[in-house]
């Protein structure tokens, strides 16, 4: 008899109304930190990341019935988190009356003033360079660089080909390198 993996058992519990709440509490406990850091790398501030994370888990809870078992639970959750983060950033850009160039150029200063940011000036500049990337390149770069995800997994999350992802990643790396060369 084949043993069910922990992920399969958790999914089964999530889809069962009698065990759903307890299973979802476990999802929140197990996935909060990695999802938080992925969201934080996109939206940058702690407060914004917390707001987005609330939306991520609300969306996950309300759409449990929509979860198809053709992907891993983590893939589904990352997809929700990334989409919520990108939507948040788009709403912010629409609401801000200043140009996105002005906002992006202040990222390093904003991060250094953030009590929750524990990086140094170089990390703040890296975040500034990442903030200047288009949404897809920024997302691919953060998933690959920070999360060390394989292109096949990113492909499932973003629903795009591995070749396109590799190209996006390499273009992002090139743009980030150029950003630092201009700073020297």
N, C-alpha and C positions, 0 to 999 in steps of 0.2 A: 504494500500500500504506500502511495506517495504522500509525503508530508507536505502540508501547505506551508508556503513561506510566510514569514511574519507580515509582509506587505499584503499578501492575499487574504490572510486572516483578518487584518485590519480593515481591508476593503469590504469583506463580507460583513463585519460588524457594523461598518458605516451604513451599509444598505439595509440592515435589519433594524426596524423601528425600536425594538426592545433594547438593543445595545448601542444604538446610534449616538446618543449623547455622550456616553462614557468613551466611546471610540473617538469621537470628535475632540474631546478634551485631550486625549492622547496625541492626536494629530497636532493640535495647537501646541502642546508641550514639546513634542519632538521636532516640529518644523518651524517654530517661531524664530529661533535664532538664525538658522541659515537663510530663511526667507527675509528676515529683517535686514541682514547685511546685504543681500542682493538688492532689496528695495532701497536701502540707504545709499548704495553706490549710484543709484539712478537719480534719486530725489535729493540726495546730499545731506539734508539736515535731519537731526534726530526727531524733531517734532513732526515734520512732514512724513518721515518714515513710519512713525507710530500711527499717524492718520491713515496712511495707505494700508498698513498692516491690518487695521480694523476692517477696512473695506475688503481686503483679501479674504479674511476669515468669514466675514458676513457673506460674501459672494460664494465662497466654498460651501458654507453651511446651506445656503438657500438653493444651491445647484447640485447638491449631492446626487440627486436622481439623474442628473445629466452626465455624471461621470461614466465614461465608457471604459470598460476594462481592457481596452486595447493598448493602454499606456500605463506606465507606473504612476502611482499616486503622487510621487514627488514631481514627476513631469507635469502632471495636471496642476499641481499647486504652484510650481514655478511659472507656468503659463499664465495663471491668474495673477500672480504677483507682478510679473513683468508687464502684462497688459494694464493692470491698475496703475503701475508706476508711470508708464508712458502716457496713459490718459491723464494722470495727475499733472505731469510736466506740460502737456499740451494745454490743459486748462490754465495752468499758471502763466504760461506764455501769453495766452489770450487775455488774461486779466491784467497782466503787468503792462503799464503804459510805457515803460522804458524798453529799449530794444533788447533783443536776446543777446547781442554782443556785449552790452553793458552789464547784463546780469552774469553772463559767463565769465567776463573778465574779473568780476569781483568774487568768484568762487573761492579762490585761495584765501582771500582776506576773511570771507564769511566763515570758512571752515576753521581758520586759526582762532577766530573769536568764539566758536562754538564750544561750550563746556564739555560736550560729549565727544568731540573729536580728539582722538588720542595720537594722531600722526604728527609728523614733523613738517617743516616747510616744503620739503621735496614731495611728500605724499600729498600735501595740499595742492601743489602745482600739478602733480599727476591728475588729481581729481579735476582741476581746472581744464587740463588738456582733454580729459575724457568728456567733460561737459560740453566741449566745443564740437564733439563728434555728432553726426546725425544719429537719430534714435536707434536705428538697426545696428549701426557700427558700434555704438556705445553699449548696447545690450550684448552683442556678440563678444565684444572685448571683455566686458565684466564677467560674463559667464565662463569664458575660456581662461582669462588671466587670474581672476580671483577664486572662482569655483573649481577651476581645473576640469571643467566638463569636456567630454569628448564631443566632437562635431556631430556624431550620430544622435547624441542626447539633445544637443542644442537644436538640431534639425527637427526633432519631435516637438520641442517646446515652441519653436518659432514657426513651425510648419513651412520650412523652406529647404532647399537642397543643401547638401554638405558642401558642394562646390561653391555655391553662392556665399555660404558662411565663411569658408576659408578665404575667399576673396575679400569679404567684409573685414575679417580679422586682420589680414595683412595690410589692407588700406588703413585701418585704424592704427595699427602699430606704426606705419609710415608717418601718418599725421601726428601722432604723439611724439615720435622722434623729431620731426620738424619743429614742433612746438618747443621742445627742449633745446634744439640747436639755435632757435631764434632768441632764446633766453640767455644763451652763453655770451 
